[in-house]
Amino acid sequence: MSILAHPLSSISRRALEAPESGIVEVVNYARGRDGLIPLWVGEGDLPTPDFISRVARQSLSDGETFYTWQRGVPALREALSRYYSRHFDATLAADRFYVTGSGMQAIKIALEALTSPGDEVVYLTPAWPNFAAAAAISGANPISVPLSFDNGRWQLDLDRLEAAITPKTRVLFVNTPSNPTGWTATKEDLRALLDLARKHDLWIIADEIYALYFYADARSPSFLDVMAEEEKIVFVNSFSKNWSMTGWRIGWIVAPAALGQVLENLIQYSTSGVAAFIQAGAITALDDGDAFLQANVVRATQSRDILCDALIATNRVETLRPDGAIYAFLKIDGIDDSRRAAIDIVDRSLVGLAPGTAFGEGGAAFLRACFLRDPLQVREAADRLADYIAKL
């Protein structure tokens, strides 16, 4: 009689090596604590506004529950074209857009389209951990290149980045404004990155999800400002942050039209498209959601200033108000193990932070706080953290 081997002994190495999220680990540890202020994940505290939800409910009530366009319903792709015209002054035809089941799926599909097993993808750290994990699951090798950090500010080291490029490199992943650091590429940075990609014949995956969470102007600089018409750039994005739609799981890709059938096929063989009633809500978010988005940015600005100013005032925190995104990335004097510190802060202060160990090279000594919340709640969190720091 044969003995059944352990089930894990025969599953794929890539699946086995997929890392546990260091952010989710802390969330699971503290979930449900009374009085806890959760600043650990990248979402705000407001539900999706009713003007969006109402349209989705009506679509569902009308029976729009059948299979639909793999690339996204034409009306949504046209709405995305209008959105880019309005916010980016960019003329992009509807056939450049592909609707996905979240920004995360947009990244995964882009990686599947642009890499083969053994290829290398170079990315800047500290970074949202899901990109590197998704690359590895797809069979590519993620190569991290740390941003430089000095006096609270993060900066691109272009020479260090180019030194990481090898003959196996196929993709350069650029997230700006950055999760978790808030680093935001200037137009000069973007031109330099684009020149580097052209020089080495690389694709760029551009994650500009936080482009409208920029605190010096209406939006951050974009590759759309510096690129030519048919550059090797794939943009990935999401409805989650702009319109408080994290739970909806809908995102999009902007890519050269020549990739259309490839991307449609990858969508077909993963989710076979996004539900029509979800897409109905997304159209309304794009066309009618600018005021809500702008209010979210105002709220984030207020809470950013409250949190960062209070912690800088302790003289024990090395950070600056970030230029973009919705996070403060904090280096607290006396903390080297941010995973252990995140657990301790939950226990002693009832504030949920994400440990910098989750964000890769260069992040271990930091903690990330999402400030897209009620400014009064953020002030209470800042007071609790300042008290915690004073007792270290």
Secondary structure in CASP SS format (residue, H / E / C, confidence):
PFRMAT SS
TARGET T0000
AUTHOR 0000-0000-0000
METHOD secondary structure of the structure
MODEL  1
M C 1.00
S C 1.00
I C 1.00
L C 1.00
A C 1.00
H C 1.00
P H 1.00
L H 1.00
S H 1.00
S H 1.00
I C 1.00
S C 1.00
R H 1.00
R H 1.00
A H 1.00
L H 1.00
E C 1.00
A C 1.00
P C 1.00
E C 1.00
S C 1.00
G H 1.00
I H 1.00
V H 1.00
E H 1.00
V H 1.00
V H 1.00
N H 1.00
Y H 1.00
A H 1.00
R C 1.00
G C 1.00
R C 1.00
D C 1.00
G C 1.00
L C 1.00
I E 1.00
P E 1.00
L C 1.00
W C 1.00
V C 1.00
G C 1.00
E C 1.00
G C 1.00
D C 1.00
L C 1.00
P C 1.00
T C 1.00
P C 1.00
D H 1.00
F H 1.00
I H 1.00
S H 1.00
R H 1.00
V H 1.00
A H 1.00
R H 1.00
Q H 1.00
S H 1.00
L H 1.00
S H 1.00
D C 1.00
G C 1.00
E C 1.00
T C 1.00
F C 1.00
Y C 1.00
T C 1.00
W C 1.00
Q C 1.00
R C 1.00
G C 1.00
V C 1.00
P H 1.00
A H 1.00
L H 1.00
R H 1.00
E H 1.00
A H 1.00
L H 1.00
S H 1.00
R H 1.00
Y H 1.00
Y H 1.00
S H 1.00
R H 1.00
H H 1.00
F H 1.00
D C 1.00
A C 1.00
T C 1.00
L C 1.00
A C 1.00
A H 1.00
D H 1.00
R H 1.00
F E 1.00
Y E 1.00
V E 1.00
T E 1.00
G C 1.00
S C 1.00
G H 1.00
M H 1.00
Q H 1.00
A H 1.00
I H 1.00
K H 1.00
I H 1.00
A H 1.00
L H 1.00
E H 1.00
A H 1.00
L H 1.00
T C 1.00
S C 1.00
P C 1.00
G C 1.00
D C 1.00
E E 1.00
V E 1.00
V E 1.00
Y E 1.00
L E 1.00
T E 1.00
P C 1.00
A C 1.00
W C 1.00
P H 1.00
N H 1.00
F H 1.00
A H 1.00
A H 1.00
A H 1.00
A H 1.00
A H 1.00
I H 1.00
S C 1.00
G C 1.00
A C 1.00
N E 1.00
P E 1.00
I E 1.00
S E 1.00
V E 1.00
P E 1.00
L C 1.00
S E 1.00
F E 1.00
D E 1.00
N C 1.00
G C 1.00
R E 1.00
W E 1.00
Q E 1.00
L C 1.00
D C 1.00
L H 1.00
D H 1.00
R H 1.00
L H 1.00
E H 1.00
A H 1.00
A C 1.00
I C 1.00
T C 1.00
P C 1.00
K C 1.00
T E 1.00
R E 1.00
V E 1.00
L E 1.00
F E 1.00
V E 1.00
N E 1.00
T C 1.00
P C 1.00
S C 1.00
N C 1.00
P C 1.00
T C 1.00
G C 1.00
W C 1.00
T C 1.00
A C 1.00
T C 1.00
K H 1.00
E H 1.00
D H 1.00
L H 1.00
R H 1.00
A H 1.00
L H 1.00
L H 1.00
D H 1.00
L H 1.00
A H 1.00
R H 1.00
K H 1.00
H C 1.00
D C 1.00
L C 1.00
W E 1.00
I E 1.00
I E 1.00
A E 1.00
D E 1.00
E C 1.00
I C 1.00
Y C 1.00
A C 1.00
L C 1.00
Y C 1.00
F E 1.00
Y C 1.00
A C 1.00
D C 1.00
A C 1.00
R C 1.00
S C 1.00
P C 1.00
S C 1.00
F H 1.00
L H 1.00
D H 1.00
V C 1.00
M C 1.00
A C 1.00
E C 1.00
E C 1.00
E C 1.00
K C 1.00
I E 1.00
V E 1.00
F E 1.00
V E 1.00
N E 1.00
S E 1.00
F C 1.00
S C 1.00
K C 1.00
N C 1.00
W C 1.00
S C 1.00
M C 1.00
T H 1.00
G H 1.00
W H 1.00
R C 1.00
I C 1.00
G E 1.00
W E 1.00
I E 1.00
V E 1.00
A C 1.00
P C 1.00
A H 1.00
A H 1.00
L H 1.00
G H 1.00
Q H 1.00
V H 1.00
L H 1.00
E H 1.00
N H 1.00
L H 1.00
I H 1.00
Q H 1.00
Y C 1.00
S C 1.00
T C 1.00
S C 1.00
G C 1.00
V C 1.00
A C 1.00
A H 1.00
F H 1.00
I H 1.00
Q H 1.00
A H 1.00
G H 1.00
A H 1.00
I H 1.00
T H 1.00
A H 1.00
L H 1.00
D H 1.00
D H 1.00
G C 1.00
D H 1.00
A H 1.00
F H 1.00
L H 1.00
Q H 1.00
A H 1.00
N H 1.00
V H 1.00
V H 1.00
R H 1.00
A H 1.00
T H 1.00
Q H 1.00
S H 1.00
R H 1.00
D H 1.00
I H 1.00
L H 1.00
C H 1.00
D H 1.00
A H 1.00
L H 1.00
I H 1.00
A C 1.00
T C 1.00
N C 1.00
R C 1.00
V E 1.00
E E 1.00
T C 1.00
L C 1.00
R C 1.00
P C 1.00
D C 1.00
G E 1.00
A C 1.00
I C 1.00
Y E 1.00
A E 1.00
F E 1.00
L E 1.00
K E 1.00
I E 1.00
D C 1.00
G C 1.00
I C 1.00
D C 1.00
D C 1.00
S H 1.00
R H 1.00
R H 1.00
A H 1.00
A H 1.00
I H 1.00
D H 1.00
I H 1.00
V H 1.00
D H 1.00
R H 1.00
S H 1.00
L C 1.00
V E 1.00
G E 1.00
L C 1.00
A E 1.00
P E 1.00
G H 1.00
T H 1.00
A H 1.00
F H 1.00
G C 1.00
E C 1.00
G C 1.00
G C 1.00
A C 1.00
A C 1.00
F E 1.00
L E 1.00
R E 1.00
A E 1.00
C E 1.00
F C 1.00
L C 1.00
R C 1.00
D C 1.00
P H 1.00
L H 1.00
Q H 1.00
V H 1.00
R H 1.00
E H 1.00
A H 1.00
A H 1.00
D H 1.00
R H 1.00
L H 1.00
A H 1.00
D H 1.00
Y H 1.00
I H 1.00
A H 1.00
K C 1.00
L C 1.00
END
